[in-house]
Amino acid sequence: MPDNTSLIDHFNWRYATKVFDATRKVNDADLATLEEALRLTPSSFGLQPWHFLIVTDEEIREKLLPLSWNQKQVTECSHYFVLCTRTDVDVDYIDRFVSEIANDRGTTIEELQGYRDVMVDFVSRMPSVERLTWATRQTYLALQRLMDTAALLEIDACPMEGFSAPQYDEVLQLSEKNLTASVCCAIGYRSAEDKYASLAKSRFPKEEVISYL
Ligand SMILES: Cc1cc2nc3c(=O)[nH]c(=O)nc-3n(C[C@H](O)[C@H](O)[C@H](O)COP(=O)(O)O)c2cc1C
């Protein structure tokens, strides 16, 4: 476990990387850790309304570049993560999730009926736009999980909202998979040329953002 100082050092070390060293790739072991950290992200009710698409294909990345404000991180990073939100969180999806819990925990669907009904009620009450907003919030938790894990592994990252989600959905054929692109994260290693690496962190003072009652 990192100690308190080391943890904060890592969070100071990280920054939204603008220029990646295109020659350096994240190795398989680190990639597997990032994947597992993502998979373990907590979500409301545990419903995991997401899918993580890792784009390595250069041609696809070239197509995404102009749809991403021409941000070079898309093509120069090692692995480009597109964090997608599910658009099909409905009763069938919840039933599939309940089966998964029963399987993982060696229990029965009948025993989980109450929990299932609460989830169905929660989800069914939301109009579809609100449901997507709720699901998207869960996807952002995964973004944070990915960035923090990368920082602890001393892998660089750039979270990215600067892209056209409808166009990503089309190019990556997400709609047919009941997905929509919510947020992206370029992962890799900073280039020595990236002047942003040496900028001081800019954050409001602690007294302004944290208080006790
Ligand atoms: C959700 C989100 C979306 C962002 N989108 C972009 C982006 O499209 N391009 C970019 O260069 N930086 C993007 N950033 C990076 C922020 O500008 C950066 O995190 C912020 O200025 C704080 O700086 P730091 O991360 O270097 O500490 C994004 C950050 C977040 C959290």
The ligand as an SDF file (V2000), in Angstrom:
LIG
                    3D

 31 33  0  0  0  0  0  0  0  0999 V2000
  -13.8790   15.0210  -17.6250 C   0  0  0  0  0  0  0  0  0  0  0  0
  -12.6470   15.7070  -18.1150 C   0  0  0  0  0  0  0  0  0  0  0  0
  -12.5420   16.0550  -19.4510 C   0  0  0  0  0  0  0  0  0  0  0  0
  -11.3660   16.6380  -19.9290 C   0  0  0  0  0  0  0  0  0  0  0  0
  -11.2210   16.8620  -21.2810 N   0  0  0  0  0  0  0  0  0  0  0  0
  -10.0100   17.2380  -21.7450 C   0  0  0  0  0  0  0  0  0  0  0  0
   -9.7550   17.2870  -23.1440 C   0  0  0  0  0  0  0  0  0  0  0  0
  -10.6120   17.0090  -23.9850 O   0  0  0  0  0  0  0  0  0  0  0  0
   -8.5120   17.6440  -23.5440 N   0  0  0  0  0  0  0  0  0  0  0  0
   -7.5040   17.9480  -22.6780 C   0  0  0  0  0  0  0  0  0  0  0  0
   -6.3830   18.2390  -23.1150 O   0  0  0  0  0  0  0  0  0  0  0  0
   -7.7370   17.9090  -21.3400 N   0  0  0  0  0  0  0  0  0  0  0  0
   -8.9320   17.5590  -20.8650 C   0  0  0  0  0  0  0  0  0  0  0  0
   -9.1490   17.4900  -19.5070 N   0  0  0  0  0  0  0  0  0  0  0  0
   -8.0420   17.8030  -18.5990 C   0  0  0  0  0  0  0  0  0  0  0  0
   -8.3120   18.9890  -17.6540 C   0  0  0  0  0  0  0  0  0  0  0  0
   -8.2120   20.1760  -18.3540 O   0  0  0  0  0  0  0  0  0  0  0  0
   -7.3140   18.8810  -16.5010 C   0  0  0  0  0  0  0  0  0  0  0  0
   -7.5430   17.6630  -15.8330 O   0  0  0  0  0  0  0  0  0  0  0  0
   -7.4670   20.0530  -15.5290 C   0  0  0  0  0  0  0  0  0  0  0  0
   -7.1050   21.2360  -16.1630 O   0  0  0  0  0  0  0  0  0  0  0  0
   -6.6150   19.8450  -14.2880 C   0  0  0  0  0  0  0  0  0  0  0  0
   -5.2570   19.7030  -14.6230 O   0  0  0  0  0  0  0  0  0  0  0  0
   -4.4140   18.3950  -14.2800 P   0  0  0  0  0  0  0  0  0  0  0  0
   -5.2610   17.2140  -14.6600 O   0  0  0  0  0  0  0  0  0  0  0  0
   -3.2090   18.4890  -15.2000 O   0  0  0  0  0  0  0  0  0  0  0  0
   -4.0640   18.4140  -12.8450 O   0  0  0  0  0  0  0  0  0  0  0  0
  -10.3060   16.9370  -19.0320 C   0  0  0  0  0  0  0  0  0  0  0  0
  -10.4550   16.5940  -17.6730 C   0  0  0  0  0  0  0  0  0  0  0  0
  -11.5740   15.9750  -17.2320 C   0  0  0  0  0  0  0  0  0  0  0  0
  -11.6510   15.5470  -15.7800 C   0  0  0  0  0  0  0  0  0  0  0  0
  1  2  1  0
  2  3  1  0
  2 30  2  0
  3  4  2  0
  4  5  1  0
  4 28  1  0
  5  6  2  0
  6  7  1  0
  6 13  1  0
  7  8  2  0
  7  9  1  0
  9 10  1  0
 10 11  2  0
 10 12  1  0
 12 13  2  0
 13 14  1  0
 14 15  1  0
 14 28  1  0
 15 16  1  0
 16 17  1  0
 16 18  1  0
 18 19  1  0
 18 20  1  0
 20 21  1  0
 20 22  1  0
 22 23  1  0
 23 24  1  0
 24 25  2  0
 24 26  1  0
 24 27  1  0
 28 29  2  0
 29 30  1  0
 30 31  1  0
M  END
$$$$
